[in-house]
């Protein structure tokens, strides 16, 4: 299936708070066309909403590696990395 409909479905699912299904659609969209940045712009945030900080960090780092020059990917990826650092620091008692 084409990535665009999956991305649109993921956004609709996110609006309903269906983060698990949204993340699945974004992963499928990213796999369908590895050159599209939109799934990678959205996936780290969806994973973070699920509470999966480790997967959100991996997705954000992957997004940055593949789309470093794209500010539409770079800004949300850096945001997720900053937010997951705060969550991790708070969990171990070393807030930044």
FENKA-V931782 format. One record per residue. N is the residue number from 1. RES is the residue in one small letter. D_FIRST is the distance of its C-alpha to the first C-alpha in whole Angstrom. Layout:
((N:RES:D_FIRST) (N:RES:D_FIRST))
This chain:
((1:x:0) (2:x:4) (3:x:6) (4:x:9) (5:x:8) (6:x:8) (7:x:11) (8:x:13) (9:x:12) (10:x:14) (11:x:17) (12:x:17) (13:x:18) (14:x:20) (15:x:22) (16:x:23) (17:x:23) (18:x:21) (19:x:20) (20:x:19) (21:x:16) (22:x:16) (23:x:16) (24:x:14) (25:x:11) (26:x:12) (27:x:12) (28:x:9) (29:x:8) (30:x:11) (31:x:10) (32:x:7) (33:x:10) (34:x:13) (35:x:15) (36:x:14) (37:x:17) (38:x:16) (39:x:14) (40:x:17) (41:x:19) (42:x:18) (43:x:18) (44:x:22) (45:x:23) (46:x:21) (47:x:22) (48:x:25) (49:x:25) (50:x:25) (51:x:28) (52:x:26) (53:x:28) (54:x:28) (55:x:24) (56:x:24) (57:x:27) (58:x:25) (59:x:22) (60:x:24) (61:x:26) (62:x:22) (63:x:21) (64:x:25) (65:x:25) (66:x:22) (67:x:22) (68:x:26) (69:x:27) (70:x:25) (71:x:27) (72:x:24) (73:x:23) (74:x:26) (75:x:28) (76:x:26) (77:x:26) (78:x:29) (79:x:30) (80:x:28) (81:x:30) (82:x:33) (83:x:32) (84:x:32) (85:x:35) (86:x:37) (87:x:36) (88:x:36) (89:x:40) (90:x:41) (91:x:40) (92:x:42) (93:x:45) (94:x:45) (95:x:43) (96:x:43))
